């Protein structure tokens, strides 16, 4: 609690320019820091965080042009030579460039399990198709197409000219929309297979122009619009098949803050990892995940090559798919991978992509199809899968959706955690897992907070064992979670007398988990990880079908943790807890 009290005192002190200490400066994105270092010889657009009163005070002190008000902050035009002065203003905590954001574009749905779900082959669920679920497509717009007829319930154009009215002159957004929710139409050569969730409806939020690029501020506006209108259109999913370079921590990044707001409002945000995982000469690039995919709040998707078959066993990570860990925060990303290579979906005749790659087009007019690759397409596959999950269990929280997807994924050992995260999407298993995960009540589908925390492997079985742990008949798991006598897990987490888990984590006397992690006397988790005397998590960790963790842990189909724990179908934890069947 001490850290939170200290943070509050610091916030109060920083609220007034008179209380700002000497030498205090705002946190700048890396590109703006370079601009100052080079002498700031050009006018730049920046995004400054703060409420309306803060922005007004900043404008009163500096010769800046207000370009756009955001829900939280504003876009300001900073003349040459003025950036350094803005960074020194006591009212300014963080400044980011209004950077350029671009689409992530570089076989069939059979390898994801969508066909089985659509045809009702999951016997315990019946047919699910995403009916009633709103998916916001933040992209280059959605054009009129036969496979998307009647599916777009709202269109808003956030681009600077605003004249597009949501129409897609680039061709990317329509392709993404078709993967998420396109209907099957009768065309030659077998083209026109249904999208992942053809029962879902679409909200078209255009932020990219005809060249496939846009501004971060426009994307932020689109995210906030989706939050504010989520009830009217039942927006449960936001697809963001786009990104920009990571130049600061997700905590300071205005785009990262926007997606965090969306998830805390109950919307699942799916973002593409990016297509920067390989250099021109074929070398793997680590730390190449783009924003907002670097945020821990979003489900970040890498791309899988199906290699021309429906057999998942030969699937591989696309070499161009961006890899983690994330810049600045060193988070494990992406979270999951999905098919993203040579995906056929709705095409737009006359669009920039169609004119650039006519060889990828088939058919004509409103029945045109195009074959594209990228983590953009992989993210759309996952967004469609999320719509199916929510259709099958409308009370799932964003965290419940994440758990269902990751707990059921097929781990890809060759790609590893930094390439494919939990592994390749396995929709059939995810749909089954999604029935037993913690949920919100129907009256609280759009909570104002993050949600609840749970473990999928525990929810399936209820048991009460031991003298101090009660997990089963007496566990309250929902808006508020009570675990035993001492645990409350929700917006704030208190575990026993010594743990506070929130923006900062203190676990016992020796653990601080935040930007840097120290666990006990021997663990440092950051750019390099050393756990105990024997574990190095990096080039030498063994994590796969069998795991050796320290001197005493084997984690696989059966787990031995220390001298006293066996974790599998049945669990013995310490001397007093039996957890499982």
N, C-alpha and C positions, 0 to 999 in steps of 0.2 A: 504494500500500500504506500510505502514511503516514496517510491518512484512516481506514483501517480500524484501525490501531494506536491512533490517537487515540480512535476510537469505543469501542474495547475498554477503554481506560484510563478513559474517562468512565463506562462502564457499571460498572466496578469501584468507582469512587468513589461512584457513586450507590447502590450496593447497601447501604450502611450509612448510617443516619440521621446518625451522627456526622460523616460526611464531606460531608454536604450543605452547599453554600455558602449564605451569607446571601441572602435574597431569592429563592431558587429556588422555582419554582412548577410544578405539573403543567400540561400542555397540556390545555385545556378545550375541549369542543365549543362552538360559538358560542352555542347556546341556554343553556348553563350559565354562560357568561361574562356573558350578559345577566341571568341570574338573580342573580349576585353583584352586578352593577352596580345592580340595582334593590333590593338589600338582602336577597335570599333570605328571603322571608317565608313560604314554604310548604315542606312536606316534598316531597322529590324522590327519584325512583329513579335511580340511576346505575350505570354499568358501569365497574368499575375493573380494569385489566389487571394481571396478576401471577400467580405460582404460589401454591400453598396457603399456604406459609410467609409470603409477602409479605402475603397477605390477612389471615392471622391476626395479624400484627404491626399492621396498620392497624386491625383491629377492637379490638385491645387498647388503642389510644390514643384512640379516638373513640367517642362514643355512637351507634353505627350499628347498624342491624338487617340481618343477613345474610338476603337473600331467596332467593338461588339461587347455587349454585356452578356455574361454567362450566368447560369444558375448560381455558381460559386466562382466569383472572379470576373475577369474581363480580358479582352484582347486589346493591347495597347501598341501603338506605333511609336517606336523609340528612335528619335533622330540620332544621327552619327555623333558619337562622343558622349551621349547621355546615359548609356547603359550602366556604366560604373556608378554614376550618381544614384540611379534607381536601385541598384543592388545594395547601396549603403543606407537606403531609407529604412527607418525603424519600423514602419508599418508593413514592410514587404518581407515575408518569410521565405518565399520560394518563387523563382522565376523560371519559366520554360519557354523555349522558342515555339512559335506557332508553326511547327514543322510540317513538311509535306508527308501525307500518308498515301500509300498506294495499295492496290490489290495484290494478293499473293497468288499469282497464277503461274506457273512455270512454263469383264469389267462391268461390270454391272453391279447392282446392289446385292448380288447373290453371296458375295464373300462377307457381307456384314450381317446376314441373317434377316434382312428386312423383308425379303420375299416370304419367308416363313411366317413372320409376324403378320404381314398383310393378309395372308391366306388362312390365318387362324390355326397355324400348325402348333402354336403354343397352347396346348389343350387346356391349361388351367386359366388362360386369359380370354380365349375366344379371339375374334378378329379385332385388331386395333389398327387404326390408320391415322391417328393424330387429330381426330375429330374434335372441334371446339378449341383447339390449342392455337393461340396466336404466336407467330414467329416474326419478329421484326428483322428485316434484312437491311442492314446498314451498309450500303454499297453504291453502285453506279446507277441505280434505278432498276425498274422492272418494265420491260416492253410488253406489248400485247402479244400473247402467244396462246395457241390452242390448248396447250397442256396446262396453262395457268388461268384459263377462263373462269371468271367469277371468284377467284381466290384472293385477290388484292382488295382489302377492305378499307385501306387508307393509304394515301400517298402524300408525302411532304418532301419538298425540295429545299435542302439546306445549303446548296452551293451558292457561290457569290452572285451569279447572275439570276439564279432562281427561276429562269425561264424554261428549264427542262420539265417542270411539273412532274418530276419523278420518272420521266421517260429515260430509257437506257440507250444513250448514244455510244457507249463503250462496248456493251455486250456482256460484261462480267456479271453484273447483278442478276440479270435474267437467267444466266447459266446456273448461278448459285440457287436462285429461287426454284428452278426446275429440279435440282437435286434434292432440295428440302421437301417440296410439296407438289411436284408436277404430276399430272394425270398421264396415264398411258394413252397414246393416240395411235391410230392405225396409219403407219407409214411404211415405205418399202425398206427392205434390207434389215428388218427387225429393229429399227430404231424406234425410239419413243417409249422405252420402258418407264414405268411409274417411278416417281421420286420416292424418297424414304417414307414420307408421311403425307400421302395425297389428300388426307382428310383435313389437314391443318389449313388455317387461313393466314394470309401474309400481310404484313404492314411494311410498306415500301418507304424507306427513309434514305433519300438520295444525298450522298455526300461527296461522290467522286464524279469528276467531269468526263468529257468525251475522250480524254487522254488517259483515264484510269487513275488520276491523282486528285487529291483534295487537301484540305487543311485540317489540322488536329482540332481546332476550335469548332469546326462544323460537325465533326464526329462527336465531340462532347455535347453539342446542342442536340444532336439526334438521340444520344443515349438518354439525356435528361427528358426529352420529349417522350420517349418510350416509358420512362418511369412515371411521368405525370399522367399519361394516358393508358396505363397498363390495365386499369379496371374497365374502361370503356371497350377496349378491344381484346381483353383477356390475354394480354401479352405475357407469356410465360418464358419465352426464349428470345434472346438477341443473338443473331449471327453476325460476326465481324470477321469477314474474310479479307482482312486488310491489316496494315500495320505501318509503323515507322520505327526508326532506329531508337534504341534505348540509350538515353543520355543522362539519366538520373534514376534514383530509387523510385520504385512504384509508389512509395509513400508521398513523394513530392511531385510526381508526374500528374498533371491535370487529367490526362486521359485515364491513368490508373485510378485516380480518385473517382472519376465518373463511373467506371465499371464497378468499383466497390459500392457506390451508391445503388447501382442497379441490383446487385446481388443482395444487398441488405434490404432492398425493397421486395425481394422474393422472386426476382427474375434470374433465370439461368443464362449466363453469358458464355458463349462459345466463341473462341478466337483462334485464328490460324497461327501456327508457330512462325511462319515465314519460310522463304525459299533460299536462305543464305547459308545452308549447311555444307557447302562445297565450294572451293575456289575454282577458278577457271582451269587450273591444271589438275583438278581432281583431288585436292587435299581436303580432309575433313576440317570443318570450322566449328569449334566449340564456342559456347556463349553467344550464339547467333540468333536466339529467339528475339522477336521484335515486340514492341509495345502495341496493344495492351496485353499480349500473350505472356508478358513477364509478370503480370499480377497474380498473386496467389488466389485471388477471388474468382478468376475466370477458369474455364476448362479449356486448356490450350492443346491444340491438336497437331500432331505431326502426320506426314503422309506415307502411306504404304503402297508399294507396288504389288499388284496381284499377280504379275507375271503371266497374264493371259489365261489363268485358270480360276475356277471357283474353289479349288483346294487351298485352304488356308495354310497348309504346311509349307508351301513354297513361297509364301509372302515375305517380302523384304522391305526394310525401310528405304524410301527413296533417298538417294545420296544427297540431293539438294534440299531435303527437309531440314529446317533449322534445328539445332541442338542446344541443350542447356549446358551448364547451369546459367542462370540469368546474370546479366551484367549488373554490377553494383550490389545486388541482394544475394547472389549465389543460391537462388532457389532451384530445386530440381524441376525442370520443365523439359519437354512438354508433359502433359498429364496422361495423354492417351494418343493412340495413332489410329488412322482409319484409311481406307482406300482413297487415293488422291491422284492416281496416274491414269490418264486416258479415260476420263469419265465423260460419257455422252449425255448431254442435257440440252435444254432449250437454247437455241441460237437466235441472234438478231441480224437479219439481213441488212446490209448497209452500215452496220456498226463498225467501229474502229477495228475490233478484233476480227470481224468477218472480212474486212478489206485487207487486213494485214496477213491473215492466215486463211485464205480461201480453201486451201487443201484440207482444213479441218471441218469444213461445212458440208452438210448433206441436206437434201430436200430444199424447199423454198418457202418463202412467205412466212405465215404464222405457224407453219409446221416445220420450220428450219431447225436443224440440230447441229451442235458443234461439239467436238471432242477436245477437251482441255485437261491440263494437269496442274497440280499445285496443292499446297496446304490449304488454299482457299476451298478447293473442292472437298478435301478431307474434313474441314470444319463443317461444311454444309451437310456432309453425311452424318456427322455427330449431332448437329442441330436437329436433323430429321429424326434421329434415334431418340433424342431427348423428348421431342414431341410425342413419339410413340410411348415412351416411359410415362409421361404425364397423362396421356390418354388412358393408359392402363391403371394408373393410380394418381388421380388429380391432386391428392393431398401431399405429394412429395415436395419437400423443400429443395432449394438449390443444393444443399449439402447432401441430401438423400439421393438426388440424381447423380452427383459426383461419386458417391460411394457405390451406387449400383453399377455405374460404368466402369470404375476402376477395379472394384473387387471382382468383377466378372471377366475382365480383359485377359487375353492370352499373352502372357509375358513373352517378349522377344529378346532372348539372351544376346544375340549378336548386336542388336541395336542398343541394348542397355537402358538404364533409367534416363540418361540424358538424351537418348534418341527417340524412344517411344514411350517413356514413362511407364505406366502400369502395364502397357502392352497394347495389342490390337483389339479394337472394338469387337466384342462378342455379344451381339444384340439379344440373342435368345436367352443367354444366361442373365444378361442385365435386366431383361423384362421379368424374369423369375425373381431375381434378387430385389427388384423394385417393389415387390409386394410385401416385403417384410421389413422394410426400412422405416425409421421414424418419420412421422408426417406432421403437418399442421392440421388443425381442424378446418372444415370447409369454410367457416366464417372468417378464417385468418389465412387465406391463400397468399396474401401479399403482406407479410410481416414487415414491421419497420426495422427489424434487427436481423442479424446474420442467420439465426435459426438455432438448431440443436446440433449437438455432436454425438456421434454414435459409432459403433463398430458392427458391421454387417454380420460378422461371424458369431456375434453374441446374441443379436436380436432373435435369431432363429430358435434359440433354446432359452427357456426360462428356468432358473434354478435359484434356490436360496441355500447357501452353504456358508459355514463358518460363523463366528460369533460377531464379527464386525462388518461384514459385507453383505448387503442384501441387494440382489440383482434379479428381479423376476416379478413375483406377485406383488411386492411392495415397492417396486421402482416406479417413480413418476417420471416419464420420459416424454417430453413435448415442449410446451412453452417454457416450462421450468423443469429442471432435472435435479432430483435429489438422489444421491448415491451414498447410502449409509448415513451416518449421523453428521458427517462433516463436509460432504461435497455438494456444492450447487454449481451446475454447469449450464450456462446460458450466455447472456450478453457479457456477464462477468463470471469468472470461474474462481471459486475458492476451494481448494483441495486440502483438507486438514488444516492445521494451524499455520503452515508455512508456505503454501503455494498460492500465488495469485497469477492467473493466466489471462492476459488481455493484450494490450499493445506491448506490454513488457511482461516477461515471464520470470518469476522467481520460484524455483523448486527446491525446497529445503534450504540449507544454509549455503550450498555451494553452487547452485545452478542458476545461471542467468541466460535466458534464451531470447535473443533479439537480433540486432545486427551482427553481434558476435555471440557465440555460444560457448560457455564453459560448463561442463558437466563433471562434477567431482574434481578430483585433483588431476585427472589425466586426460580429460576430453576437451578438445578444441574443435568446434565444427564451424568451418568457414571455407576458405579456399582450399584448405587441407583439413582432413578429419582424422583424428586419432582417438579411438575409443578403447579405453583400457590399455593393458600392456601389450595386447596381441593383435588388435584390429586396426588396420589402416584402410580407410574407405577412399579408394582412388584406383590406382592401377592394380593394386594387389588384393582388393576385397574379392571374396568368392561369394557371389549371391546369385542363385539360380535354383535349379531343382534341389540342390542341397546347399546349405549355408553353414559355415563355421564362423561363429561370432564370439570372439574372445576364447578363453580356455574351456568354457563350459557350455556353450550353446550350439546346438545343431537345429537349424530351422528349415524345415521342408514339409513333407507330408506328416512327419511327427516332429515335435519340438521338445528339446530339453533345454530349459533355461535355468542355469545355475544348478545347484544340487537338489532343488526341491520342486521344480516346476516341470510338468509335462503338459504341453499345449497341443491338442489335436481334437479328435472327436470327444475325448474326455480330457479335462484339464485338472491338474493338481497344482495349486498356486500356494506355495508356502505350506505351513502345517495345517492351515485352517480352512482353505477354500477349495472346493471342487466345482469346476465350471465346465459345463458342457452337457452331454446326455446323461 
